[in-house]
Amino acid sequence: MEDISNEPLVSNDGDGRQNDTIKLSNYLNQLFHGTTVEVHRVVHCPEIDTLVSKRFSLVKTIEKDEAVFLKTGERPITKDKFCIGKEVDAIDYHRKQLKEIEDEITEKQQSSDLPNTCVALVTFQTVQDAFHGVQGLINEYWRSERAPHEESVLWEKFHITHSSRLIRTILVNIFIFFLIF
């Protein structure tokens, strides 16, 4: 295996995110003797948060539409434009919207013009390999952390946008202020 320890791991010469990911993957596989499974560079794309929130709302709407269909036996109807559009099958209409949003999310994720961040997600073959990986990367250039256990992550909170979370925090603080005084 060639020595790539003197090569920059992240390039800023516009050759794309894929090349950076390959360099990082090769470096980590060499460093940890092939125990890494996947390496993903994290990119900055705030639009994805908005799209994921829309997707989550649509999934909930589709679930409600399907529950109505199962309960009544009739497919729910909605308008294709707000209040003035023609009536269409709600389940088909919302599934079409969901497909469009998922395609847009995929397009954003695969876009090579998104700026890289200084974060990478690395998956190891075993927990022991991951432990050794975290210990092996502690130096002045790398900061590594183990991911939280999947049961300690509140997955249902991921659809809440930053602005929504900020508004909720402000409202709760105002409520507590008036409650105390």
OpenMM code with the backbone's topology and positions (N, CA, C; nanometers):
from openmm import Vec3, app, unit

residues = "MET GLU ASP ILE SER ASN GLU PRO LEU VAL SER ASN ASP GLY ASP GLY ARG GLN ASN ASP THR ILE LYS LEU SER ASN TYR LEU ASN GLN LEU PHE HIS GLY THR THR VAL GLU VAL HIS ARG VAL VAL HIS CYS PRO GLU ILE ASP THR LEU VAL SER LYS ARG PHE SER LEU VAL LYS THR ILE GLU LYS ASP GLU ALA VAL PHE LEU LYS THR GLY GLU ARG PRO ILE THR LYS ASP LYS PHE CYS ILE GLY LYS GLU VAL ASP ALA ILE ASP TYR HIS ARG LYS GLN LEU LYS GLU ILE GLU ASP GLU ILE THR GLU LYS GLN GLN SER SER ASP LEU PRO ASN THR CYS VAL ALA LEU VAL THR PHE GLN THR VAL GLN ASP ALA PHE HIS GLY VAL GLN GLY LEU ILE ASN GLU TYR TRP ARG SER GLU ARG ALA PRO HIS GLU GLU SER VAL LEU TRP GLU LYS PHE HIS ILE THR HIS SER SER ARG LEU ILE ARG THR ILE LEU VAL ASN ILE PHE ILE PHE PHE LEU ILE PHE".split()
positions = [
    Vec3(0.0846, -0.1173, 0.0000),
    Vec3(0.0000, 0.0000, 0.0000),
    Vec3(0.0892, 0.1237, 0.0000),
    Vec3(0.0554, 0.2227, -0.0831),
    Vec3(0.1398, 0.3408, -0.0925),
    Vec3(0.1251, 0.4281, 0.0313),
    Vec3(0.2314, 0.4985, 0.0653),
    Vec3(0.2297, 0.5876, 0.1814),
    Vec3(0.1680, 0.7203, 0.1413),
    Vec3(0.0538, 0.7539, 0.2021),
    Vec3(-0.0121, 0.8798, 0.1698),
    Vec3(-0.0102, 0.9749, 0.2880),
    Vec3(0.0753, 0.9476, 0.3869),
    Vec3(0.0746, 1.0272, 0.5088),
    Vec3(0.1152, 1.1716, 0.4862),
    Vec3(0.1876, 1.2016, 0.3780),
    Vec3(0.2284, 1.3395, 0.3521),
    Vec3(0.1349, 1.4129, 0.2573),
    Vec3(0.0320, 1.3442, 0.2060),
    Vec3(-0.0627, 1.4088, 0.1164),
    Vec3(-0.1705, 1.4797, 0.1973),
    Vec3(-0.2182, 1.5943, 0.1476),
    Vec3(-0.3297, 1.6582, 0.2177),
    Vec3(-0.4547, 1.5710, 0.2054),
    Vec3(-0.5293, 1.5572, 0.3144),
    Vec3(-0.6479, 1.4732, 0.3119),
    Vec3(-0.7669, 1.5452, 0.2516),
    Vec3(-0.7703, 1.6762, 0.2651),
    Vec3(-0.8807, 1.7537, 0.2118),
    Vec3(-0.8237, 1.8535, 0.1134),
    Vec3(-0.8768, 1.8507, -0.0061),
    Vec3(-0.8261, 1.9442, -0.1056),
    Vec3(-0.9238, 2.0582, -0.1238),
    Vec3(-0.8718, 2.1742, -0.1536),
    Vec3(-0.9539, 2.2905, -0.1811),
    Vec3(-0.9347, 2.3350, -0.3254),
    Vec3(-0.8922, 2.2424, -0.4105),
    Vec3(-0.8625, 2.2790, -0.5485),
    Vec3(-0.9798, 2.2544, -0.6424),
    Vec3(-1.0982, 2.2279, -0.5868),
    Vec3(-1.2172, 2.2147, -0.6694),
    Vec3(-1.2330, 2.0809, -0.7372),
    Vec3(-1.1548, 1.9786, -0.6963),
    Vec3(-1.1682, 1.8491, -0.7627),
    Vec3(-1.2825, 1.7665, -0.7040),
    Vec3(-1.3589, 1.8227, -0.6130),
    Vec3(-1.4823, 1.7587, -0.5693),
    Vec3(-1.4699, 1.6817, -0.4405),
    Vec3(-1.5860, 1.6623, -0.3799),
    Vec3(-1.5969, 1.5954, -0.2512),
    Vec3(-1.5590, 1.4485, -0.2617),
    Vec3(-1.5892, 1.3855, -0.3743),
    Vec3(-1.5618, 1.2432, -0.3901),
    Vec3(-1.4136, 1.2133, -0.3746),
    Vec3(-1.3289, 1.2952, -0.4338),
    Vec3(-1.1849, 1.2755, -0.4262),
    Vec3(-1.1365, 1.2873, -0.2818),
    Vec3(-1.1894, 1.3859, -0.2063),
    Vec3(-1.1534, 1.4029, -0.0660),
    Vec3(-1.1935, 1.2809, 0.0159),
    Vec3(-1.3120, 1.2285, -0.0101),
    Vec3(-1.3603, 1.1118, 0.0634),
    Vec3(-1.2733, 0.9906, 0.0349),
    Vec3(-1.2325, 0.9733, -0.0886),
    Vec3(-1.1456, 0.8604, -0.1247),
    Vec3(-1.0105, 0.8727, -0.0543),
    Vec3(-0.9523, 0.9929, -0.0551),
    Vec3(-0.8244, 1.0137, 0.0135),
    Vec3(-0.8363, 0.9828, 0.1623),
    Vec3(-0.9424, 1.0338, 0.2257),
    Vec3(-0.9629, 1.0103, 0.3679),
    Vec3(-0.9852, 0.8624, 0.3959),
    Vec3(-1.0653, 0.7971, 0.3132),
    Vec3(-1.0913, 0.6544, 0.3292),
    Vec3(-0.9622, 0.5729, 0.3161),
    Vec3(-0.8808, 0.6034, 0.2152),
    Vec3(-0.7532, 0.5330, 0.1976),
    Vec3(-0.6612, 0.5541, 0.3174),
    Vec3(-0.6545, 0.6775, 0.3655),
    Vec3(-0.5691, 0.7087, 0.4803),
    Vec3(-0.6136, 0.6308, 0.6045),
    Vec3(-0.7433, 0.6326, 0.6332),
    Vec3(-0.7927, 0.5630, 0.7532),
    Vec3(-0.7804, 0.4121, 0.7399),
    Vec3(-0.8015, 0.3577, 0.6204),
    Vec3(-0.7826, 0.2133, 0.6005),
    Vec3(-0.6379, 0.1741, 0.6201),
    Vec3(-0.5458, 0.2599, 0.5767),
    Vec3(-0.4038, 0.2324, 0.5979),
    Vec3(-0.3696, 0.2442, 0.7461),
    Vec3(-0.4230, 0.3455, 0.8108),
    Vec3(-0.3947, 0.3698, 0.9519),
    Vec3(-0.4497, 0.2586, 1.0410),
    Vec3(-0.5689, 0.2093, 1.0093),
    Vec3(-0.6349, 0.1093, 1.0939),
    Vec3(-0.6401, -0.0286, 1.0298),
    Vec3(-0.5532, -0.0540, 0.9352),
    Vec3(-0.5337, -0.1871, 0.8767),
    Vec3(-0.6629, -0.2464, 0.8209),
    Vec3(-0.7395, -0.1669, 0.7492),
    Vec3(-0.8572, -0.2176, 0.6793),
    Vec3(-0.9785, -0.2430, 0.7654),
    Vec3(-0.9844, -0.1870, 0.8859),
    Vec3(-1.0997, -0.2123, 0.9724),
    Vec3(-1.2133, -0.1124, 0.9513),
    Vec3(-1.1906, -0.0080, 0.8699),
    Vec3(-1.2981, 0.0867, 0.8436),
    Vec3(-1.3898, 0.0316, 0.7358),
    Vec3(-1.5194, 0.0542, 0.7515),
    Vec3(-1.6172, 0.0050, 0.6560),
    Vec3(-1.6601, 0.1161, 0.5607),
    Vec3(-1.6958, 0.2314, 0.6177),
    Vec3(-1.7409, 0.3445, 0.5367),
    Vec3(-1.6832, 0.4732, 0.5911),
    Vec3(-1.6577, 0.5666, 0.5011),
    Vec3(-1.6135, 0.7000, 0.5396),
    Vec3(-1.6978, 0.7992, 0.4600),
    Vec3(-1.7595, 0.8934, 0.5295),
    Vec3(-1.8412, 0.9958, 0.4644),
    Vec3(-1.7982, 1.1332, 0.5127),
    Vec3(-1.7669, 1.2229, 0.4206),
    Vec3(-1.7383, 1.3618, 0.4550),
    Vec3(-1.8716, 1.4324, 0.4763),
    Vec3(-1.8768, 1.5209, 0.5727),
    Vec3(-1.9972, 1.5978, 0.6000),
    Vec3(-1.9862, 1.7295, 0.5250),
    Vec3(-2.0935, 1.7669, 0.4562),
    Vec3(-2.0953, 1.8917, 0.3814),
    Vec3(-2.1962, 1.9872, 0.4444),
    Vec3(-2.1817, 2.1133, 0.4109),
    Vec3(-2.2713, 2.2151, 0.4648),
    Vec3(-2.3838, 2.2402, 0.3646),
    Vec3(-2.5077, 2.2079, 0.4036),
    Vec3(-2.6237, 2.2291, 0.3167),
    Vec3(-2.7465, 2.2548, 0.4026),
    Vec3(-2.7679, 2.3813, 0.4437),
    Vec3(-2.8817, 2.4111, 0.5308),
    Vec3(-3.0174, 2.3854, 0.4653),
    Vec3(-3.0229, 2.3828, 0.3313),
    Vec3(-3.1505, 2.3579, 0.2639),
    Vec3(-3.2036, 2.2178, 0.2931),
    Vec3(-3.1137, 2.1246, 0.3229),
    Vec3(-3.1581, 1.9880, 0.3488),
    Vec3(-3.2434, 1.9822, 0.4754),
    Vec3(-3.2120, 2.0632, 0.5764),
    Vec3(-3.2939, 2.0659, 0.6984),
    Vec3(-3.4385, 2.1000, 0.6656),
    Vec3(-3.4572, 2.2006, 0.5820),
    Vec3(-3.5917, 2.2424, 0.5436),
    Vec3(-3.6620, 2.1325, 0.4652),
    Vec3(-3.5901, 2.0716, 0.3725),
    Vec3(-3.6492, 1.9647, 0.2917),
    Vec3(-3.6858, 1.8439, 0.3773),
    Vec3(-3.6010, 1.8097, 0.4738),
    Vec3(-3.6298, 1.6956, 0.5608),
    Vec3(-3.7525, 1.7252, 0.6475),
    Vec3(-3.7676, 1.8485, 0.6939),
    Vec3(-3.8866, 1.8864, 0.7706),
    Vec3(-4.0126, 1.8741, 0.6851),
    Vec3(-4.0041, 1.9194, 0.5600),
    Vec3(-4.1185, 1.9059, 0.4691),
    Vec3(-4.1502, 1.7589, 0.4455),
    Vec3(-4.0450, 1.6787, 0.4282),
    Vec3(-4.0648, 1.5355, 0.4054),
    Vec3(-4.1344, 1.4710, 0.5249),
    Vec3(-4.0903, 1.5062, 0.6448),
    Vec3(-4.1500, 1.4494, 0.7651),
    Vec3(-4.2983, 1.4859, 0.7732),
    Vec3(-4.3313, 1.6120, 0.7446),
    Vec3(-4.4714, 1.6554, 0.7467),
    Vec3(-4.5545, 1.5798, 0.6440),
    Vec3(-4.4979, 1.5594, 0.5252),
    Vec3(-4.5707, 1.4854, 0.4220),
    Vec3(-4.5936, 1.3396, 0.4611),
    Vec3(-4.4938, 1.2783, 0.5222),
    Vec3(-4.5096, 1.1394, 0.5664),
    Vec3(-4.6233, 1.1296, 0.6688),
    Vec3(-4.6281, 1.2248, 0.7625),
    Vec3(-4.7375, 1.2270, 0.8612),
    Vec3(-4.8726, 1.2456, 0.7919),
    Vec3(-4.8780, 1.3335, 0.6920),
    Vec3(-5.0026, 1.3579, 0.6188),
    Vec3(-5.0469, 1.2323, 0.5446),
    Vec3(-4.9530, 1.1631, 0.4815),
    Vec3(-4.9849, 1.0392, 0.4101),
    Vec3(-5.0357, 0.9336, 0.5081),
    Vec3(-4.9728, 0.9247, 0.6249),
    Vec3(-5.0181, 0.8286, 0.7258),
    Vec3(-5.1616, 0.8588, 0.7690),
    Vec3(-5.1938, 0.9877, 0.7866),
    Vec3(-5.3317, 1.0258, 0.8232),
    Vec3(-5.4285, 0.9920, 0.7106),
    Vec3(-5.3886, 1.0232, 0.5861),
    Vec3(-5.4742, 0.9917, 0.4708),
    Vec3(-5.5014, 0.8419, 0.4625),
    Vec3(-5.3979, 0.7618, 0.4823),
    Vec3(-5.4153, 0.6166, 0.4755),
    Vec3(-5.5002, 0.5645, 0.5905),
    Vec3(-5.4892, 0.6271, 0.7083),
    Vec3(-5.5732, 0.5872, 0.8223),
    Vec3(-5.7199, 0.6173, 0.7923),
    Vec3(-5.7468, 0.7315, 0.7307),
    Vec3(-5.8842, 0.7654, 0.6916),
    Vec3(-5.9360, 0.6638, 0.5914),
    Vec3(-5.8525, 0.6275, 0.4947),
    Vec3(-5.8917, 0.5296, 0.3934),
    Vec3(-5.9235, 0.3941, 0.4565),
    Vec3(-5.8401, 0.3506, 0.5507),
    Vec3(-5.8645, 0.2223, 0.6171),
    Vec3(-5.9909, 0.2261, 0.7022),
    Vec3(-6.0175, 0.3395, 0.7615),
    Vec3(-6.1346, 0.3515, 0.8499),
    Vec3(-6.2647, 0.3622, 0.7704),
    Vec3(-6.2646, 0.4447, 0.6648),
    Vec3(-6.3879, 0.4714, 0.5907),
    Vec3(-6.4032, 0.3862, 0.4654),
    Vec3(-6.2928, 0.3379, 0.4126),
    Vec3(-6.2985, 0.2637, 0.2873),
    Vec3(-6.2994, 0.3543, 0.1658),
    Vec3(-6.3033, 0.4840, 0.1865),
    Vec3(-6.3016, 0.5806, 0.0763),
    Vec3(-6.1701, 0.6583, 0.0795),
    Vec3(-6.1164, 0.6797, -0.0396),
    Vec3(-5.9902, 0.7543, -0.0482),
    Vec3(-6.0181, 0.9022, -0.0234),
    Vec3(-5.9379, 0.9652, 0.0637),
    Vec3(-5.9600, 1.1074, 0.0927),
    Vec3(-5.9280, 1.1950, -0.0290),
    Vec3(-5.9940, 1.3101, -0.0327),
    Vec3(-5.9786, 1.4051, -0.1431),
    Vec3(-5.9148, 1.5332, -0.0887),
    Vec3(-5.8286, 1.5944, -0.1701),
    Vec3(-5.7687, 1.7237, -0.1360),
    Vec3(-5.7654, 1.8090, -0.2619),
    Vec3(-5.7318, 1.9357, -0.2458),
    Vec3(-5.7191, 2.0254, -0.3609),
    Vec3(-5.5721, 2.0353, -0.3994),
    Vec3(-5.5444, 2.0385, -0.5294),
    Vec3(-5.4053, 2.0434, -0.5743),
    Vec3(-5.3427, 2.1817, -0.5612),
    Vec3(-5.4222, 2.2845, -0.5425),
    Vec3(-5.3732, 2.4178, -0.5104),
    Vec3(-5.4514, 2.4646, -0.3895),
    Vec3(-5.3943, 2.5503, -0.3115),
    Vec3(-5.4557, 2.5939, -0.1866),
    Vec3(-5.5948, 2.6527, -0.2118),
    Vec3(-5.6970, 2.5864, -0.1675),
    Vec3(-5.8381, 2.6279, -0.1690),
    Vec3(-5.9008, 2.6439, -0.3068),
    Vec3(-5.8249, 2.6654, -0.4136),
    Vec3(-5.8868, 2.6952, -0.5425),
    Vec3(-5.8607, 2.5884, -0.6480),
    Vec3(-5.7805, 2.4916, -0.6188),
    Vec3(-5.7447, 2.3915, -0.7191),
    Vec3(-5.8536, 2.2873, -0.7374),
    Vec3(-5.8275, 2.1979, -0.8295),
    Vec3(-5.9233, 2.0898, -0.8526),
    Vec3(-5.9031, 1.9804, -0.7488),
    Vec3(-6.0082, 1.9042, -0.7248),
    Vec3(-6.0019, 1.7962, -0.6264),
    Vec3(-5.9281, 1.6771, -0.6844),
    Vec3(-5.8345, 1.6229, -0.6030),
    Vec3(-5.7544, 1.5076, -0.6447),
    Vec3(-5.7483, 1.4084, -0.5288),
    Vec3(-5.7078, 1.2865, -0.5610),
    Vec3(-5.6883, 1.1843, -0.4580),
    Vec3(-5.5742, 1.2283, -0.3659),
    Vec3(-5.6018, 1.2393, -0.2357),
    Vec3(-5.5047, 1.2927, -0.1402),
    Vec3(-5.3809, 1.2039, -0.1269),
    Vec3(-5.4002, 1.0736, -0.1225),
    Vec3(-5.2867, 0.9827, -0.1029),
    Vec3(-5.1918, 0.9908, -0.2223),
    Vec3(-5.2460, 0.9825, -0.3438),
    Vec3(-5.1614, 0.9908, -0.4629),
    Vec3(-5.0930, 1.1265, -0.4729),
    Vec3(-5.1674, 1.2328, -0.4449),
    Vec3(-5.1132, 1.3681, -0.4536),
    Vec3(-4.9972, 1.3871, -0.3554),
    Vec3(-5.0161, 1.3442, -0.2308),
    Vec3(-4.9111, 1.3609, -0.1301),
    Vec3(-4.7918, 1.2689, -0.1566),
    Vec3(-4.8169, 1.1496, -0.2086),
    Vec3(-4.7052, 1.0607, -0.2448),
    Vec3(-4.6224, 1.1203, -0.3589),
    Vec3(-4.6893, 1.1868, -0.4538),
    Vec3(-4.6171, 1.2533, -0.5626),
    Vec3(-4.5304, 1.3664, -0.5067),
    Vec3(-4.5868, 1.4447, -0.4145),
    Vec3(-4.5091, 1.5511, -0.3510),
    Vec3(-4.3908, 1.4936, -0.2738),
    Vec3(-4.4130, 1.3824, -0.2031),
    Vec3(-4.3070, 1.3173, -0.1272),
    Vec3(-4.1941, 1.2719, -0.2198),
    Vec3(-4.2287, 1.2124, -0.3325),
    Vec3(-4.1277, 1.1683, -0.4296),
    Vec3(-4.0461, 1.2872, -0.4798),
    Vec3(-4.1119, 1.3998, -0.5070),
    Vec3(-4.0412, 1.5191, -0.5549),
    Vec3(-3.9435, 1.5711, -0.4491),
    Vec3(-3.9860, 1.5730, -0.3231),
    Vec3(-3.8981, 1.6209, -0.2160),
    Vec3(-3.7822, 1.5245, -0.1948),
    Vec3(-3.8089, 1.3942, -0.1990),
    Vec3(-3.7010, 1.2966, -0.1832),
    Vec3(-3.6000, 1.3069, -0.2977),
    Vec3(-3.6487, 1.3313, -0.4195),
    Vec3(-3.5575, 1.3509, -0.5325),
    Vec3(-3.4726, 1.4761, -0.5119),
    Vec3(-3.5345, 1.5818, -0.4596),
    Vec3(-3.4601, 1.7055, -0.4349),
    Vec3(-3.3559, 1.6865, -0.3250),
    Vec3(-3.3909, 1.6101, -0.2203),
    Vec3(-3.2951, 1.5803, -0.1134),
    Vec3(-3.1769, 1.5020, -0.1700),
    Vec3(-3.2058, 1.3999, -0.2501),
    Vec3(-3.0996, 1.3189, -0.3112),
    Vec3(-3.0106, 1.4043, -0.3999),
    Vec3(-3.0720, 1.4934, -0.4769),
    Vec3(-2.9947, 1.5825, -0.5641),
    Vec3(-2.9021, 1.6724, -0.4825),
    Vec3(-2.9527, 1.7273, -0.3727),
    Vec3(-2.8705, 1.8133, -0.2864),
    Vec3(-2.7567, 1.7332, -0.2241),
    Vec3(-2.7867, 1.6108, -0.1793),
    Vec3(-2.6848, 1.5282, -0.1153),
    Vec3(-2.5742, 1.4906, -0.2126),
    Vec3(-2.6066, 1.4719, -0.3387),
    Vec3(-2.5082, 1.4281, -0.4369),
    Vec3(-2.4393, 1.5434, -0.5077),
    Vec3(-2.4800, 1.6657, -0.4784),
    Vec3(-2.4203, 1.7821, -0.5420),
    Vec3(-2.2741, 1.7947, -0.5001),
    Vec3(-2.1847, 1.8134, -0.5968),
    Vec3(-2.0421, 1.8219, -0.5660),
    Vec3(-1.9973, 1.9642, -0.5360),
    Vec3(-2.0865, 2.0623, -0.5495),
    Vec3(-2.0461, 2.2002, -0.5248),
    Vec3(-2.0749, 2.2462, -0.3823),
    Vec3(-2.1166, 2.1555, -0.2950),
    Vec3(-2.1397, 2.1907, -0.1553),
    Vec3(-2.0070, 2.1982, -0.0817),
    Vec3(-1.9909, 2.2974, 0.0056),
    Vec3(-1.8630, 2.3084, 0.0774),
    Vec3(-1.8471, 2.1987, 0.1826),
    Vec3(-1.7263, 2.1437, 0.1906),
    Vec3(-1.6950, 2.0444, 0.2933),
    Vec3(-1.6887, 2.1114, 0.4300),
    Vec3(-1.7181, 2.0367, 0.5311),
    Vec3(-1.6924, 2.0810, 0.6674),
    Vec3(-1.5697, 2.0044, 0.7149),
    Vec3(-1.5285, 2.0272, 0.8365),
    Vec3(-1.4115, 1.9554, 0.8891),
    Vec3(-1.4548, 1.8307, 0.9648),
    Vec3(-1.5681, 1.7708, 0.9248),
    Vec3(-1.6226, 1.6547, 0.9938),
    Vec3(-1.6339, 1.5379, 0.8962),
    Vec3(-1.6023, 1.4196, 0.9467),
    Vec3(-1.6222, 1.2973, 0.8689),
    Vec3(-1.6856, 1.1934, 0.9604),
    Vec3(-1.7707, 1.1107, 0.9047),
    Vec3(-1.8314, 1.0005, 0.9789),
    Vec3(-1.7646, 0.8718, 0.9320),
    Vec3(-1.7097, 0.7978, 1.0259),
    Vec3(-1.6362, 0.6759, 0.9937),
    Vec3(-1.7049, 0.5589, 1.0620),
    Vec3(-1.7342, 0.4546, 0.9849),
    Vec3(-1.7946, 0.3332, 1.0389),
    Vec3(-1.6890, 0.2241, 1.0395),
    Vec3(-1.6729, 0.1577, 1.1538),
    Vec3(-1.5764, 0.0490, 1.1665),
    Vec3(-1.6494, -0.0844, 1.1637),
    Vec3(-1.5729, -0.1924, 1.1436),
    Vec3(-1.6324, -0.3253, 1.1342),
    Vec3(-1.6895, -0.3725, 1.2678),
    Vec3(-1.6216, -0.3434, 1.3769),
    Vec3(-1.6687, -0.3871, 1.5089),
    Vec3(-1.6587, -0.2716, 1.6076),
    Vec3(-1.7234, -0.2885, 1.7220),
    Vec3(-1.7160, -0.1876, 1.8277),
    Vec3(-1.5724, -0.1753, 1.8778),
    Vec3(-1.5019, -0.2875, 1.8876),
    Vec3(-1.3628, -0.2855, 1.9325),
    Vec3(-1.2750, -0.2074, 1.8342),
    Vec3(-1.2976, -0.2257, 1.7034),
    Vec3(-1.2229, -0.1476, 1.6038),
    Vec3(-1.2526, 0.0013, 1.6191),
    Vec3(-1.3786, 0.0342, 1.6453),
    Vec3(-1.4161, 0.1750, 1.6642),
    Vec3(-1.3471, 0.2319, 1.7875),
    Vec3(-1.3417, 0.1539, 1.8957),
    Vec3(-1.2747, 0.1994, 2.0178),
    Vec3(-1.1273, 0.2277, 1.9897),
    Vec3(-1.0620, 0.1365, 1.9184),
    Vec3(-0.9208, 0.1562, 1.8829),
    Vec3(-0.9049, 0.2766, 1.7900),
    Vec3(-1.0017, 0.2953, 1.7009),
    Vec3(-0.9970, 0.4100, 1.6106),
    Vec3(-1.0058, 0.5421, 1.6848),
    Vec3(-1.0959, 0.5498, 1.7820),
    Vec3(-1.1084, 0.6722, 1.8619),
    Vec3(-0.9800, 0.6969, 1.9391),
    Vec3(-0.9254, 0.5944, 1.9998),
    Vec3(-0.8014, 0.6093, 2.0762),
    Vec3(-0.6834, 0.6439, 1.9854),
    Vec3(-0.6811, 0.5862, 1.8653),
    Vec3(-0.5686, 0.6072, 1.7753),
    Vec3(-0.5663, 0.7438, 1.7093),
    Vec3(-0.6778, 0.8123, 1.7082),
    Vec3(-0.6833, 0.9427, 1.6424),
    Vec3(-0.6710, 1.0600, 1.7385),
    Vec3(-0.6415, 1.0340, 1.8633),
    Vec3(-0.6272, 1.1435, 1.9587),
    Vec3(-0.4879, 1.2031, 1.9443),
    Vec3(-0.4819, 1.3209, 1.8866),
    Vec3(-0.3587, 1.3989, 1.8757),
    Vec3(-0.3970, 1.5436, 1.8481),
    Vec3(-0.3006, 1.6261, 1.8131),
    Vec3(-0.3323, 1.7678, 1.7964),
    Vec3(-0.4086, 1.7989, 1.6680),
    Vec3(-0.4164, 1.7052, 1.5731),
    Vec3(-0.4831, 1.7307, 1.4462),
    Vec3(-0.6249, 1.6739, 1.4398),
    Vec3(-0.6511, 1.5718, 1.5178),
    Vec3(-0.7792, 1.5027, 1.5101),
    Vec3(-0.8510, 1.5103, 1.6438),
    Vec3(-0.9804, 1.5235, 1.6377),
    Vec3(-1.0644, 1.5068, 1.7556),
    Vec3(-1.1686, 1.4025, 1.7179),
    Vec3(-1.1772, 1.2995, 1.7947),
    Vec3(-1.2712, 1.1936, 1.7600),
    Vec3(-1.3612, 1.1628, 1.8777),
    Vec3(-1.4827, 1.1242, 1.8454),
    Vec3(-1.5815, 1.0891, 1.9461),
    Vec3(-1.6569, 0.9663, 1.8981),
    Vec3(-1.6993, 0.8867, 1.9933),
    Vec3(-1.7865, 0.7753, 1.9583),
    Vec3(-1.9267, 0.8284, 1.9405),
    Vec3(-1.9991, 0.7715, 1.8495),
    Vec3(-2.1380, 0.8114, 1.8271),
    Vec3(-2.2231, 0.7650, 1.9446),
    Vec3(-2.3298, 0.8361, 1.9754),
    Vec3(-2.4194, 0.7902, 2.0825),
    Vec3(-2.4901, 0.6619, 2.0400),
    Vec3(-2.5325, 0.5861, 2.1391),
    Vec3(-2.6070, 0.4646, 2.1100),
    Vec3(-2.7391, 0.5026, 2.0453),
    Vec3(-2.7870, 0.4214, 1.9521),
    Vec3(-2.9080, 0.4565, 1.8780),
    Vec3(-3.0303, 0.4739, 1.9675),
    Vec3(-3.0340, 0.4081, 2.0812),
    Vec3(-3.1484, 0.4228, 2.1716),
    Vec3(-3.1448, 0.5537, 2.2492),
    Vec3(-3.0305, 0.6201, 2.2552),
    Vec3(-3.0221, 0.7458, 2.3286),
    Vec3(-3.0464, 0.8670, 2.2375),
    Vec3(-3.0710, 0.8432, 2.1091),
    Vec3(-3.1000, 0.9516, 2.0152),
    Vec3(-3.2517, 0.9650, 2.0031),
    Vec3(-3.3024, 1.0863, 2.0150),
    Vec3(-3.4451, 1.1119, 1.9981),
    Vec3(-3.4724, 1.1361, 1.8496),
    Vec3(-3.4936, 1.0286, 1.7749),
    Vec3(-3.5046, 1.0358, 1.6299),
    Vec3(-3.6225, 1.1214, 1.5859),
    Vec3(-3.7304, 1.1221, 1.6632),
    Vec3(-3.8481, 1.1996, 1.6233),
    Vec3(-3.8251, 1.3498, 1.6313),
    Vec3(-3.7174, 1.3941, 1.6968),
    Vec3(-3.6877, 1.5368, 1.7085),
    Vec3(-3.6083, 1.5907, 1.5901),
    Vec3(-3.5621, 1.5054, 1.5009),
    Vec3(-3.4784, 1.5506, 1.3901),
    Vec3(-3.5538, 1.6362, 1.2886),
    Vec3(-3.6846, 1.6253, 1.2833),
    Vec3(-3.7594, 1.7039, 1.1864),
    Vec3(-3.7830, 1.8471, 1.2321),
    Vec3(-3.7520, 1.8786, 1.3578),
    Vec3(-3.7735, 2.0136, 1.4097),
    Vec3(-3.6592, 2.1036, 1.3631),
    Vec3(-3.6940, 2.2118, 1.2947),
    Vec3(-3.5919, 2.3022, 1.2422),
    Vec3(-3.5325, 2.3860, 1.3546),
    Vec3(-3.4182, 2.4463, 1.3262),
    Vec3(-3.3500, 2.5300, 1.4245),
    Vec3(-3.4372, 2.6480, 1.4651),
    Vec3(-3.5026, 2.7125, 1.3683),
    Vec3(-3.5872, 2.8281, 1.4006),
    Vec3(-3.7062, 2.7873, 1.4860),
    Vec3(-3.7657, 2.6730, 1.4571),
    Vec3(-3.8774, 2.6246, 1.5372),
    Vec3(-3.8335, 2.5955, 1.6802),
    Vec3(-3.7166, 2.5355, 1.6947),
    Vec3(-3.6632, 2.5061, 1.8271),
    Vec3(-3.6349, 2.6347, 1.9042),
    Vec3(-3.5833, 2.7360, 1.8360),
    Vec3(-3.5550, 2.8650, 1.8979),
    Vec3(-3.6840, 2.9322, 1.9455),
    Vec3(-3.7861, 2.9317, 1.8625),
    Vec3(-3.9148, 2.9914, 1.9005),
    Vec3(-3.9735, 2.9189, 2.0210),
    Vec3(-3.9679, 2.7870, 2.0210),
    Vec3(-4.0202, 2.7101, 2.1350),
    Vec3(-3.9450, 2.7442, 2.2637),
    Vec3(-3.8133, 2.7565, 2.2538),
    Vec3(-3.7329, 2.7906, 2.3715),
    Vec3(-3.7694, 2.9283, 2.4247),
    Vec3(-3.7864, 3.0250, 2.3363),
    Vec3(-3.8240, 3.1604, 2.3781),
    Vec3(-3.9618, 3.1592, 2.4452),
    Vec3(-4.0580, 3.0903, 2.3863),
    Vec3(-4.1924, 3.0847, 2.4450),
    Vec3(-4.1922, 3.0186, 2.5827),
    Vec3(-4.1176, 2.9115, 2.5975),
    Vec3(-4.1098, 2.8446, 2.7275),
    Vec3(-4.0457, 2.9370, 2.8305),
    Vec3(-3.9402, 3.0080, 2.7917),
    Vec3(-3.8757, 3.1003, 2.8848),
    Vec3(-3.9676, 3.2147, 2.9245),
    Vec3(-4.0457, 3.2676, 2.8305),
    Vec3(-4.1425, 3.3728, 2.8632),
    Vec3(-4.2474, 3.3188, 2.9590),
    Vec3(-4.2978, 3.1985, 2.9328),
    Vec3(-4.3965, 3.1366, 3.0205),
    Vec3(-4.3399, 3.1186, 3.1619),
    Vec3(-4.2179, 3.0700, 3.1725),
    Vec3(-4.1546, 3.0504, 3.3040),
    Vec3(-4.1341, 3.1850, 3.3735),
    Vec3(-4.0974, 3.2873, 3.2985),
    Vec3(-4.0787, 3.4218, 3.3561),
    Vec3(-4.2089, 3.4690, 3.4200),
    Vec3(-4.3218, 3.4585, 3.3461),
    Vec3(-4.4500, 3.5031, 3.4016),
    Vec3(-4.4987, 3.4130, 3.5142),
    Vec3(-4.4631, 3.2885, 3.5101),
    Vec3(-4.5004, 3.1965, 3.6169),
    Vec3(-4.4285, 3.2316, 3.7462),
    Vec3(-4.3032, 3.2705, 3.7359),
    Vec3(-4.2238, 3.3031, 3.8545),
    Vec3(-4.2628, 3.4404, 3.9090),
    Vec3(-4.2804, 3.5384, 3.8210),
    Vec3(-4.3090, 3.6747, 3.8651),
    Vec3(-4.4549, 3.6989, 3.8516),
] * unit.nanometer
topology = app.Topology()
chain = topology.addChain("A")
for resn in residues:
    res = topology.addResidue(resn, chain)
    for name in ("N", "CA", "C"):
        topology.addAtom(name, app.Element.getBySymbol(name[0]), res)
